[in-house]
Amino acid sequence: MSSVTSSWRQRRQAARTRRAIDRALARSSSPAMRDELLTLANSGPTFR
């Protein structure tokens, strides 16, 4: 697999992950849950 294809797949996966986190934040019921979701998202390898 070429590096261009690999890079494209990584960007697509990161975009899917960001959208999933955005949806979870929108559905969260409390500020504490939002804080927890943001903490988990920021500790994940996708966002480093």
LUMLUMDREN-2810 file (N, C-alpha, C; in Angstrom, 1 decimal):
<atoms>
<atom><aa>M</aa><ch>A</ch><at>N</at><xx>0.8</xx><yy>-1.2</yy><zz>0.0</zz></atom>
<atom><aa>M</aa><ch>A</ch><at>CA</at><xx>0.0</xx><yy>0.0</yy><zz>0.0</zz></atom>
<atom><aa>M</aa><ch>A</ch><at>C</at><xx>0.9</xx><yy>1.2</yy><zz>0.0</zz></atom>
<atom><aa>S</aa><ch>A</ch><at>N</at><xx>0.5</xx><yy>2.2</yy><zz>-0.8</zz></atom>
<atom><aa>S</aa><ch>A</ch><at>CA</at><xx>1.3</xx><yy>3.4</yy><zz>-0.9</zz></atom>
<atom><aa>S</aa><ch>A</ch><at>C</at><xx>1.1</xx><yy>4.3</yy><zz>0.3</zz></atom>
<atom><aa>S</aa><ch>A</ch><at>N</at><xx>2.1</xx><yy>5.1</yy><zz>0.5</zz></atom>
<atom><aa>S</aa><ch>A</ch><at>CA</at><xx>2.0</xx><yy>6.1</yy><zz>1.7</zz></atom>
<atom><aa>S</aa><ch>A</ch><at>C</at><xx>0.8</xx><yy>7.0</yy><zz>1.5</zz></atom>
<atom><aa>V</aa><ch>A</ch><at>N</at><xx>0.5</xx><yy>7.4</yy><zz>0.2</zz></atom>
<atom><aa>V</aa><ch>A</ch><at>CA</at><xx>-0.6</xx><yy>8.3</yy><zz>0.0</zz></atom>
<atom><aa>V</aa><ch>A</ch><at>C</at><xx>-1.9</xx><yy>7.6</yy><zz>0.4</zz></atom>
<atom><aa>T</aa><ch>A</ch><at>N</at><xx>-2.1</xx><yy>6.3</yy><zz>0.0</zz></atom>
<atom><aa>T</aa><ch>A</ch><at>CA</at><xx>-3.3</xx><yy>5.6</yy><zz>0.4</zz></atom>
<atom><aa>T</aa><ch>A</ch><at>C</at><xx>-3.4</xx><yy>5.5</yy><zz>1.9</zz></atom>
<atom><aa>S</aa><ch>A</ch><at>N</at><xx>-2.3</xx><yy>5.1</yy><zz>2.6</zz></atom>
<atom><aa>S</aa><ch>A</ch><at>CA</at><xx>-2.2</xx><yy>5.0</yy><zz>4.0</zz></atom>
<atom><aa>S</aa><ch>A</ch><at>C</at><xx>-2.6</xx><yy>6.3</yy><zz>4.7</zz></atom>
<atom><aa>S</aa><ch>A</ch><at>N</at><xx>-2.0</xx><yy>7.4</yy><zz>4.2</zz></atom>
<atom><aa>S</aa><ch>A</ch><at>CA</at><xx>-2.3</xx><yy>8.7</yy><zz>4.8</zz></atom>
<atom><aa>S</aa><ch>A</ch><at>C</at><xx>-3.8</xx><yy>9.1</yy><zz>4.6</zz></atom>
<atom><aa>W</aa><ch>A</ch><at>N</at><xx>-4.3</xx><yy>8.8</yy><zz>3.5</zz></atom>
<atom><aa>W</aa><ch>A</ch><at>CA</at><xx>-5.7</xx><yy>9.1</yy><zz>3.2</zz></atom>
<atom><aa>W</aa><ch>A</ch><at>C</at><xx>-6.6</xx><yy>8.3</yy><zz>4.2</zz></atom>
<atom><aa>R</aa><ch>A</ch><at>N</at><xx>-6.3</xx><yy>7.0</yy><zz>4.4</zz></atom>
<atom><aa>R</aa><ch>A</ch><at>CA</at><xx>-7.1</xx><yy>6.2</yy><zz>5.3</zz></atom>
<atom><aa>R</aa><ch>A</ch><at>C</at><xx>-7.0</xx><yy>6.7</yy><zz>6.7</zz></atom>
<atom><aa>Q</aa><ch>A</ch><at>N</at><xx>-5.9</xx><yy>7.1</yy><zz>7.1</zz></atom>
<atom><aa>Q</aa><ch>A</ch><at>CA</at><xx>-5.7</xx><yy>7.7</yy><zz>8.5</zz></atom>
<atom><aa>Q</aa><ch>A</ch><at>C</at><xx>-6.5</xx><yy>8.9</yy><zz>8.7</zz></atom>
<atom><aa>R</aa><ch>A</ch><at>N</at><xx>-6.5</xx><yy>9.8</yy><zz>7.7</zz></atom>
<atom><aa>R</aa><ch>A</ch><at>CA</at><xx>-7.3</xx><yy>11.0</yy><zz>7.7</zz></atom>
<atom><aa>R</aa><ch>A</ch><at>C</at><xx>-8.8</xx><yy>10.7</yy><zz>7.8</zz></atom>
<atom><aa>R</aa><ch>A</ch><at>N</at><xx>-9.2</xx><yy>9.8</yy><zz>7.0</zz></atom>
<atom><aa>R</aa><ch>A</ch><at>CA</at><xx>-10.6</xx><yy>9.4</yy><zz>7.0</zz></atom>
<atom><aa>R</aa><ch>A</ch><at>C</at><xx>-11.1</xx><yy>8.8</yy><zz>8.3</zz></atom>
<atom><aa>Q</aa><ch>A</ch><at>N</at><xx>-10.2</xx><yy>8.0</yy><zz>8.9</zz></atom>
<atom><aa>Q</aa><ch>A</ch><at>CA</at><xx>-10.5</xx><yy>7.4</yy><zz>10.2</zz></atom>
<atom><aa>Q</aa><ch>A</ch><at>C</at><xx>-10.6</xx><yy>8.5</yy><zz>11.3</zz></atom>
<atom><aa>A</aa><ch>A</ch><at>N</at><xx>-9.7</xx><yy>9.4</yy><zz>11.2</zz></atom>
<atom><aa>A</aa><ch>A</ch><at>CA</at><xx>-9.7</xx><yy>10.5</yy><zz>12.2</zz></atom>
<atom><aa>A</aa><ch>A</ch><at>C</at><xx>-10.9</xx><yy>11.4</yy><zz>12.1</zz></atom>
<atom><aa>A</aa><ch>A</ch><at>N</at><xx>-11.4</xx><yy>11.6</yy><zz>10.8</zz></atom>
<atom><aa>A</aa><ch>A</ch><at>CA</at><xx>-12.6</xx><yy>12.4</yy><zz>10.6</zz></atom>
<atom><aa>A</aa><ch>A</ch><at>C</at><xx>-13.8</xx><yy>11.6</yy><zz>11.1</zz></atom>
<atom><aa>R</aa><ch>A</ch><at>N</at><xx>-13.9</xx><yy>10.3</yy><zz>10.9</zz></atom>
<atom><aa>R</aa><ch>A</ch><at>CA</at><xx>-15.0</xx><yy>9.5</yy><zz>11.5</zz></atom>
<atom><aa>R</aa><ch>A</ch><at>C</at><xx>-15.0</xx><yy>9.6</yy><zz>13.0</zz></atom>
<atom><aa>T</aa><ch>A</ch><at>N</at><xx>-13.8</xx><yy>9.5</yy><zz>13.6</zz></atom>
<atom><aa>T</aa><ch>A</ch><at>CA</at><xx>-13.7</xx><yy>9.5</yy><zz>15.0</zz></atom>
<atom><aa>T</aa><ch>A</ch><at>C</at><xx>-14.2</xx><yy>10.9</yy><zz>15.6</zz></atom>
<atom><aa>R</aa><ch>A</ch><at>N</at><xx>-13.7</xx><yy>12.0</yy><zz>14.9</zz></atom>
<atom><aa>R</aa><ch>A</ch><at>CA</at><xx>-14.2</xx><yy>13.3</yy><zz>15.4</zz></atom>
<atom><aa>R</aa><ch>A</ch><at>C</at><xx>-15.7</xx><yy>13.5</yy><zz>15.3</zz></atom>
<atom><aa>R</aa><ch>A</ch><at>N</at><xx>-16.3</xx><yy>13.0</yy><zz>14.2</zz></atom>
<atom><aa>R</aa><ch>A</ch><at>CA</at><xx>-17.7</xx><yy>13.1</yy><zz>14.1</zz></atom>
<atom><aa>R</aa><ch>A</ch><at>C</at><xx>-18.4</xx><yy>12.3</yy><zz>15.1</zz></atom>
<atom><aa>A</aa><ch>A</ch><at>N</at><xx>-17.9</xx><yy>11.1</yy><zz>15.4</zz></atom>
<atom><aa>A</aa><ch>A</ch><at>CA</at><xx>-18.5</xx><yy>10.3</yy><zz>16.5</zz></atom>
<atom><aa>A</aa><ch>A</ch><at>C</at><xx>-18.5</xx><yy>10.9</yy><zz>17.8</zz></atom>
<atom><aa>I</aa><ch>A</ch><at>N</at><xx>-17.3</xx><yy>11.6</yy><zz>18.1</zz></atom>
<atom><aa>I</aa><ch>A</ch><at>CA</at><xx>-17.2</xx><yy>12.3</yy><zz>19.4</zz></atom>
<atom><aa>I</aa><ch>A</ch><at>C</at><xx>-18.1</xx><yy>13.5</yy><zz>19.4</zz></atom>
<atom><aa>D</aa><ch>A</ch><at>N</at><xx>-18.2</xx><yy>14.2</yy><zz>18.3</zz></atom>
<atom><aa>D</aa><ch>A</ch><at>CA</at><xx>-19.2</xx><yy>15.3</yy><zz>18.3</zz></atom>
<atom><aa>D</aa><ch>A</ch><at>C</at><xx>-20.6</xx><yy>14.9</yy><zz>18.5</zz></atom>
<atom><aa>R</aa><ch>A</ch><at>N</at><xx>-21.0</xx><yy>13.8</yy><zz>17.9</zz></atom>
<atom><aa>R</aa><ch>A</ch><at>CA</at><xx>-22.4</xx><yy>13.2</yy><zz>18.2</zz></atom>
<atom><aa>R</aa><ch>A</ch><at>C</at><xx>-22.5</xx><yy>12.9</yy><zz>19.6</zz></atom>
<atom><aa>A</aa><ch>A</ch><at>N</at><xx>-21.6</xx><yy>12.2</yy><zz>20.2</zz></atom>
<atom><aa>A</aa><ch>A</ch><at>CA</at><xx>-21.7</xx><yy>11.8</yy><zz>21.6</zz></atom>
<atom><aa>A</aa><ch>A</ch><at>C</at><xx>-21.8</xx><yy>13.0</yy><zz>22.5</zz></atom>
<atom><aa>L</aa><ch>A</ch><at>N</at><xx>-21.0</xx><yy>14.1</yy><zz>22.2</zz></atom>
<atom><aa>L</aa><ch>A</ch><at>CA</at><xx>-21.1</xx><yy>15.3</yy><zz>23.0</zz></atom>
<atom><aa>L</aa><ch>A</ch><at>C</at><xx>-22.4</xx><yy>15.9</yy><zz>22.9</zz></atom>
<atom><aa>A</aa><ch>A</ch><at>N</at><xx>-23.0</xx><yy>15.9</yy><zz>21.7</zz></atom>
<atom><aa>A</aa><ch>A</ch><at>CA</at><xx>-24.3</xx><yy>16.5</yy><zz>21.5</zz></atom>
<atom><aa>A</aa><ch>A</ch><at>C</at><xx>-25.4</xx><yy>15.8</yy><zz>22.3</zz></atom>
<atom><aa>R</aa><ch>A</ch><at>N</at><xx>-25.2</xx><yy>14.5</yy><zz>22.4</zz></atom>
<atom><aa>R</aa><ch>A</ch><at>CA</at><xx>-26.2</xx><yy>13.6</yy><zz>23.1</zz></atom>
<atom><aa>R</aa><ch>A</ch><at>C</at><xx>-26.0</xx><yy>13.5</yy><zz>24.6</zz></atom>
<atom><aa>S</aa><ch>A</ch><at>N</at><xx>-24.8</xx><yy>14.0</yy><zz>25.1</zz></atom>
<atom><aa>S</aa><ch>A</ch><at>CA</at><xx>-24.5</xx><yy>13.8</yy><zz>26.5</zz></atom>
<atom><aa>S</aa><ch>A</ch><at>C</at><xx>-25.5</xx><yy>14.6</yy><zz>27.4</zz></atom>
<atom><aa>S</aa><ch>A</ch><at>N</at><xx>-25.8</xx><yy>14.0</yy><zz>28.5</zz></atom>
<atom><aa>S</aa><ch>A</ch><at>CA</at><xx>-26.9</xx><yy>14.6</yy><zz>29.3</zz></atom>
<atom><aa>S</aa><ch>A</ch><at>C</at><xx>-26.4</xx><yy>15.6</yy><zz>30.4</zz></atom>
<atom><aa>S</aa><ch>A</ch><at>N</at><xx>-25.2</xx><yy>15.6</yy><zz>30.6</zz></atom>
<atom><aa>S</aa><ch>A</ch><at>CA</at><xx>-24.7</xx><yy>16.5</yy><zz>31.7</zz></atom>
<atom><aa>S</aa><ch>A</ch><at>C</at><xx>-23.3</xx><yy>17.1</yy><zz>31.4</zz></atom>
<atom><aa>P</aa><ch>A</ch><at>N</at><xx>-22.9</xx><yy>18.2</yy><zz>32.0</zz></atom>
<atom><aa>P</aa><ch>A</ch><at>CA</at><xx>-21.6</xx><yy>18.7</yy><zz>31.8</zz></atom>
<atom><aa>P</aa><ch>A</ch><at>C</at><xx>-20.5</xx><yy>17.7</yy><zz>32.2</zz></atom>
<atom><aa>A</aa><ch>A</ch><at>N</at><xx>-20.8</xx><yy>17.0</yy><zz>33.3</zz></atom>
<atom><aa>A</aa><ch>A</ch><at>CA</at><xx>-19.8</xx><yy>16.0</yy><zz>33.7</zz></atom>
<atom><aa>A</aa><ch>A</ch><at>C</at><xx>-19.5</xx><yy>14.9</yy><zz>32.7</zz></atom>
<atom><aa>M</aa><ch>A</ch><at>N</at><xx>-20.6</xx><yy>14.5</yy><zz>32.0</zz></atom>
<atom><aa>M</aa><ch>A</ch><at>CA</at><xx>-20.4</xx><yy>13.5</yy><zz>30.9</zz></atom>
<atom><aa>M</aa><ch>A</ch><at>C</at><xx>-19.6</xx><yy>14.1</yy><zz>29.8</zz></atom>
<atom><aa>R</aa><ch>A</ch><at>N</at><xx>-19.9</xx><yy>15.3</yy><zz>29.4</zz></atom>
<atom><aa>R</aa><ch>A</ch><at>CA</at><xx>-19.1</xx><yy>16.0</yy><zz>28.4</zz></atom>
<atom><aa>R</aa><ch>A</ch><at>C</at><xx>-17.7</xx><yy>16.1</yy><zz>28.7</zz></atom>
<atom><aa>D</aa><ch>A</ch><at>N</at><xx>-17.4</xx><yy>16.4</yy><zz>30.0</zz></atom>
<atom><aa>D</aa><ch>A</ch><at>CA</at><xx>-16.0</xx><yy>16.5</yy><zz>30.4</zz></atom>
<atom><aa>D</aa><ch>A</ch><at>C</at><xx>-15.3</xx><yy>15.2</yy><zz>30.3</zz></atom>
<atom><aa>E</aa><ch>A</ch><at>N</at><xx>-16.0</xx><yy>14.1</yy><zz>30.7</zz></atom>
<atom><aa>E</aa><ch>A</ch><at>CA</at><xx>-15.4</xx><yy>12.8</yy><zz>30.6</zz></atom>
<atom><aa>E</aa><ch>A</ch><at>C</at><xx>-15.2</xx><yy>12.4</yy><zz>29.1</zz></atom>
<atom><aa>L</aa><ch>A</ch><at>N</at><xx>-16.1</xx><yy>12.7</yy><zz>28.3</zz></atom>
<atom><aa>L</aa><ch>A</ch><at>CA</at><xx>-16.0</xx><yy>12.3</yy><zz>26.8</zz></atom>
<atom><aa>L</aa><ch>A</ch><at>C</at><xx>-14.8</xx><yy>13.1</yy><zz>26.3</zz></atom>
<atom><aa>L</aa><ch>A</ch><at>N</at><xx>-14.6</xx><yy>14.4</yy><zz>26.6</zz></atom>
<atom><aa>L</aa><ch>A</ch><at>CA</at><xx>-13.5</xx><yy>15.2</yy><zz>26.1</zz></atom>
<atom><aa>L</aa><ch>A</ch><at>C</at><xx>-12.2</xx><yy>14.6</yy><zz>26.6</zz></atom>
<atom><aa>T</aa><ch>A</ch><at>N</at><xx>-12.2</xx><yy>14.2</yy><zz>27.9</zz></atom>
<atom><aa>T</aa><ch>A</ch><at>CA</at><xx>-11.0</xx><yy>13.7</yy><zz>28.5</zz></atom>
<atom><aa>T</aa><ch>A</ch><at>C</at><xx>-10.6</xx><yy>12.4</yy><zz>27.7</zz></atom>
<atom><aa>L</aa><ch>A</ch><at>N</at><xx>-11.5</xx><yy>11.5</yy><zz>27.5</zz></atom>
<atom><aa>L</aa><ch>A</ch><at>CA</at><xx>-11.2</xx><yy>10.3</yy><zz>26.7</zz></atom>
<atom><aa>L</aa><ch>A</ch><at>C</at><xx>-10.8</xx><yy>10.6</yy><zz>25.3</zz></atom>
<atom><aa>A</aa><ch>A</ch><at>N</at><xx>-11.4</xx><yy>11.6</yy><zz>24.6</zz></atom>
<atom><aa>A</aa><ch>A</ch><at>CA</at><xx>-11.1</xx><yy>11.9</yy><zz>23.3</zz></atom>
<atom><aa>A</aa><ch>A</ch><at>C</at><xx>-9.7</xx><yy>12.5</yy><zz>23.2</zz></atom>
<atom><aa>N</aa><ch>A</ch><at>N</at><xx>-9.3</xx><yy>13.3</yy><zz>24.2</zz></atom>
<atom><aa>N</aa><ch>A</ch><at>CA</at><xx>-8.0</xx><yy>13.9</yy><zz>24.1</zz></atom>
<atom><aa>N</aa><ch>A</ch><at>C</at><xx>-6.9</xx><yy>12.9</yy><zz>24.5</zz></atom>
<atom><aa>S</aa><ch>A</ch><at>N</at><xx>-7.2</xx><yy>11.8</yy><zz>25.2</zz></atom>
<atom><aa>S</aa><ch>A</ch><at>CA</at><xx>-6.2</xx><yy>10.9</yy><zz>25.5</zz></atom>
<atom><aa>S</aa><ch>A</ch><at>C</at><xx>-6.0</xx><yy>9.8</yy><zz>24.5</zz></atom>
<atom><aa>G</aa><ch>A</ch><at>N</at><xx>-6.9</xx><yy>9.8</yy><zz>23.5</zz></atom>
<atom><aa>G</aa><ch>A</ch><at>CA</at><xx>-6.8</xx><yy>8.8</yy><zz>22.4</zz></atom>
<atom><aa>G</aa><ch>A</ch><at>C</at><xx>-5.7</xx><yy>9.1</yy><zz>21.4</zz></atom>
<atom><aa>P</aa><ch>A</ch><at>N</at><xx>-5.1</xx><yy>8.0</yy><zz>20.7</zz></atom>
<atom><aa>P</aa><ch>A</ch><at>CA</at><xx>-4.0</xx><yy>8.2</yy><zz>19.8</zz></atom>
<atom><aa>P</aa><ch>A</ch><at>C</at><xx>-4.4</xx><yy>9.0</yy><zz>18.6</zz></atom>
<atom><aa>T</aa><ch>A</ch><at>N</at><xx>-5.7</xx><yy>9.1</yy><zz>18.2</zz></atom>
<atom><aa>T</aa><ch>A</ch><at>CA</at><xx>-6.1</xx><yy>9.8</yy><zz>17.0</zz></atom>
<atom><aa>T</aa><ch>A</ch><at>C</at><xx>-5.8</xx><yy>11.3</yy><zz>17.1</zz></atom>
<atom><aa>F</aa><ch>A</ch><at>N</at><xx>-5.9</xx><yy>11.8</yy><zz>18.4</zz></atom>
<atom><aa>F</aa><ch>A</ch><at>CA</at><xx>-5.8</xx><yy>13.2</yy><zz>18.5</zz></atom>
<atom><aa>F</aa><ch>A</ch><at>C</at><xx>-4.4</xx><yy>13.7</yy><zz>19.1</zz></atom>
<atom><aa>R</aa><ch>A</ch><at>N</at><xx>-3.5</xx><yy>12.9</yy><zz>19.1</zz></atom>
<atom><aa>R</aa><ch>A</ch><at>CA</at><xx>-2.1</xx><yy>13.3</yy><zz>19.5</zz></atom>
<atom><aa>R</aa><ch>A</ch><at>C</at><xx>-1.3</xx><yy>13.9</yy><zz>18.4</zz></atom>
</atoms>
